[in-house]
Amino acid sequence: MEHMARSALRPAAVPARLSWRSVAGALRGNALAAFPQAAFEHDVLVQHFLGRRMIIENRPEAIRHVLIANADTYRRSTATA
């Protein structure tokens, strides 16, 4: 069931790695289109974007750990705060 939910959210034909211009354009319309195909297929994805490390976490228990249970332990960049 979880696999079907992820498939339903996946935009069509997302390249493996997007240029910064493609990401910026996607964020203006469909933000999901800014993510590479691997973000919809793996539980954890680590990438670099504009010189910063970006971690995409898809497991509900890990998301809960970061956003709720231990939010004070994790910091946000000034760009995302």
Summary of the structure (lengths in Angstrom):
residues: 81
radius of gyration: 13.7
end to end distance: 33.0
largest distance: 37.0
contacts: 156
relative contact order: 0.12
helix: 47%
strand: 15%
